[in-house]
Amino acid sequence: MTRANLAGLALALIALAAPLAWPWLKTPVVIAASFGVAALGVSILIRAGQLSFGHAMFSCAAGYAAAFLARAMPQLDSALLLLVGMACGALMGMVIGLFVVRYRAIFFGMLNLALSMVLFSILGKFYSWTGGTDGIRLARSTFFGMQLDRDGFETALLVVAVLCSIVLALVVQRYQQSIAGQALAAVKTNETRLEYIGLSANKALWIGYVISASLCGLSGAMFALMQGLVTPEMGYWVRSGEIVFISILGGVGHPVGAFLGAVVFEFVKLYSAALFTGAWQMVLGFVLIGLVFFVPSGLSGLLFRKSKPVAETPAADKNDKGAAIAPAIEEVRS
């Protein structure tokens, strides 16, 4: 087990143990896990060199999907609502990704932002269906068939959130090491060469986009269950900015970075809001500025910095940006 994986396991154990000593930590930890899952999705696209300023729309849509379904079927289990949120994000990602992945750089980011603001406006205007800015409340339902009180429900959601974070981090790590993940990384390094060797850059980015959207969908359903309320603010551009902030804060070098960034973000926000009422955004801004100057690779880059460089293969040109996906290409051709 690598040092990064050990650090991730230690973070998960702390997230489970700390609320036992301080029960008030349940809500911040679950919300941090929710943000971490969303940031994990955004970090997939950042590795491809694409920054989305509108991915909160998937979290928001998933939260509303869970709320609508819970209102129509009150007996539906909360665990199923989490799956519904993830499925909603994946379906939206499949459709939106078909044309979004044709764009790059600022056009990619701003198109996602525009779509998220369209969703935000629709949710705010159609009051009879969505509750407008007041949103929709979710009644607490069973969790894995058990009828729990508020404290028990939060504990169950905490355990599920932490376990999901561990599993998803491992899945994303595996994806990044796979053929599709290496092709996605090549979109950033040399997209033209990727096309020359017969792999579609748009398809690689579309696959990454769908995975990213599904993770944000799960994040939105998790957040909705914890809050017991969904509002259009879940899809506002500020929320998308927070997810991007967390991704940069944690770094994209390792999936654990998304959760490190989420924990730091949530608790800096919590304490700065208590100590500097009305100025906590400034504190977060200083944190990000300091990070860009002193730790540009994020918290994960700082903690998991390699002690020695990776040995170069003599037969490979060190300037060949396509060398990283060469084994994957050979496997595809065979």
N, C-alpha and C positions, 0 to 999 in steps of 0.2 A: 504494500500500500504506500502510495506516494505521500510526501509531506503535505501537499495540498489537500488530498483526500482525508488525511488525519485531522487537519485543521477544520475541514468541513464537518467531520464527525464530532469533533470537540464542540464546535459551535452549535450543532444540533442538540447535544447532550445538555449544554448550558441553557439552551432555549426551553428544554423540557424541565430542567431542574429548578431554574430560577423562579418560575411562577409558584412552585411549591412553597418556597420561603416567603415570597412576596406575591400574593394572589392578584394584586392590582396589575401585575406585569402581563397577565394573560392577553388582554386586549392589545397592548403595544406589540407583543411578540407575534400574535396572529396577523396583525396589520403589516408588520415588518416582513413576515413570510409571504404575505400577499404581494407586497411591493417587490419582494425579491424574485418571485416567480415571474412577474411582469417584466422586471429588469432583465431576467435571464432570457426572455423572449426577444427583447430589444437588442441585447448584446449579440445575439445570433446574426442580426442584420448589420450591426456595427463591424463585425468581423469581415463582412462582405464589402465594407466601405460605404454602407448606406445607413443614413440616420433618419429615423421616422419621428416626426413631431406630432403624430396623431394616433399612436397606438392605444391610447386610453379609450378610443372608441370601441375597441374589441372588449375591453373590461366592462365598459358601460353597457354595451348591448347584451353581454352575457349576464350581467347583474339584472337587467330588466327581463331577460328571458326567464331567469330563475324566479323572479318576482311574479311574472304573469302566470307561470306554470304553478307556482305555489298557491296563488290566489284561485286558480281554476281547479286545482286538485290539492286541497289542504292536507290530505293523508299522505302525500308523496314524501318519501324519505329525503332528508337533507343531503345524504351521500349521493343520491341520484341527481339532486339539484347541482351539485358540483360537476358531475359528469355532463349534465345539460349545458352548463356554462362553458365547459371546455369544447363541447361539440359545436355550440353556437359560434365560438371564436374561430374554430377550424373551418366551418362552412362559410362564414363571412370572409375569412382569409382566402379561401379558394376562389371566391367570386371576385373580390376586390383585387386580389393579387394578379388576376389574368391581365389587367391593363396597367396596374401600378408598376409591375416589374419591368415594364418597357422603358421606364425613366430611371435616371441616375442622379446622384448628387443632390443639389438643392431642389431640383424638380421632384425627385422622389419624396423628399421630406415635406415639401410644401403641399404636394397633392394629398398626402396622408393627412396633413393638418386641415386642409380644406374639407375633406370628407368627414373628419371628426367634428368639425364645426357645423356641418350640415345635420349630422345626427343630434348634436347638442341643441340646435334650434328646433328640430322636429319634436324632440322630447319635451322641450319647454312650451311649445305652442299647443300641442294636442292634449289639453288638460283633461278632457273626459276619458281618455285612454291611459295617459301616463301620469296623471296627477300634477302635471306642470312642474314648477320649481319645488313643490312640496314633496314630489316623488311618491313612491309606493312602499308601504311597510310590508315586511315579511313576517308572518306568524311563525313562531318556533314550532317546527315539526319534529318527528322522531329522527333519531340518528342511529343508523344500523338497526332499526326496529325497536330502539329503546326510547321511551318517553322520559326526557330528562328535564330537570329544573334549569334555571339560567346558569348557575355555576357549573353544573354537570355538563351542560351543552357547550359552554365555553372551553371546558377542559377537553372534551372529546374533539372539538374543532381544533384546539391547540395541537393535540397529538396527531390528528390527520394532516394539519398544515405542515408540521415538521417532517413527518414521514413522506409526504408528497414532495417536499423540498429536496429531501435526500434522493429520492428515486428520480425526480426530474433532473437534478444536477448530474447524476450518473448517466441518464439517458442522453442528455445534451452533450456530455463529454464523449460518449460513444459516437454520437452523431457527428461531432466535429472531427473525429478520427476516421470516419467512414469515407467512402467514395464521394457521396453527396456533400458531406461537410467540407472535404478538401476542395471539391469543385466550387463550392460557395466561397471559400477563402480566395480561390483563384480569380473570382470576379473582381476583387480589389486589386490584386497584384498585376494581372495581365489578362483582361477579359478577351482581347483579340486573339491571343494565343490559345485560349480555352476553346474558342470557336474553331480555330484552325485544326485542332486535333479531334474535332467531331463531337464535342460536348456543348450543349446549349447553355449559355450563360443565363438566359431568361428562365429556363426550366430549373436550373440550380437555385436561382434566386427565388423562384416561385415556391419551391419546396421549403426553403428556409423561411419564407414569408408565412406559409401556412402553419408551420411549427410555431413560429413566433406568435401568430394570432391566437392559436389554440392555448398557448401558455398564458397569454393576457386574458383570454376568456375564463380560464380556471381561476386566475387571480381575481377577476371581477366577481365571480360567484362566491369565492371565499370571503371577499370583503363584504359583500351584501349579506351573507349569513351572519358574519360577526357584528355588523352594524344593525341588522334587522331593518334596513332601509336602503332604498336606491333612489338617487336623484340625478338630474342631468349633469350636475357638477362632476360626476365620475368620468364624464367624457369631455370635460373642458380642456382647453389647450394647456392650462396650468398643470393639470394632472399628468398629461403627456410629458411636459417638461420635467416634472418630478421623477418620472420613470427614467428619462434620459439622464438626469442628474445622478440617479442612483447607479446606473450602468457605468457612467464615467467615474464616479466615486469609487466603485468597487473594482473597476477594471474588467476587461474582457479576455484576459489571458487565460482564465480558468473559471468554470461555472460557479465556484465558491465565491468569486468576487461579487456577483450579483447580490448574494445574501449578506456578505460583509457590508457592502454599501447600503443595503436596506436597513440593517440594524443600526449602523452609524447615523444614517439619515433620520430614522424615526426617533432615535433618542436625542440627537442634537436638536431636532425640531421640537421634541417634547419639552426638553429642559430650557431651550432658548425661548420658547413661547411663554414658559412660566417665569423666567428671569428677565426677559426683555420683551415685554408685551408690546406687540405692534411692530417689533423690529427683528423678529426671528428670521425673516427672509434675508436680512442683511448678514446675519451670522452665517447662514447657509452659503450666501454668496462669498464671504471671506474664506469659508472652508473650501469651496470649489476653486477659488483663485489660488489659494495656497497649494492645493493638490496639483493644479496644472503646472505651477512653477517648480514644485519640489518633488512631486511623485506623479509624473505624467502617465505612467502605466497603471495608476490606481492602486488601491490597497492590496489587491491580489498580486500585482507586480512587485510591490514592496516586500510582501511576506514570502512569496514563492520565487524569488529571484534565483536563477540558476547559479551555482557556484563555479561552474566551468562550462565553456562553450561545447556545443555538440560537435563531435568529430565529423569532418567533411568526407564525403565519398570521393575518392580520387577521380573516378570516371565522370563525375558530375561537375558541370561548370557552376561555380558558386554564384555567378550572376544570372544563372538560368532560373527565372521565376516559375517556370513550369515544372521544375524538378520535383517539387513537393508533391505533385499529384501524379507523377510518372507511374508509381506502383499501382495506383488506382486505375489508370488508363489501361495498363497491361491486363489488369484483372477483368475490366469491362470487355476488352477485345477478345480475351480468351473464352 
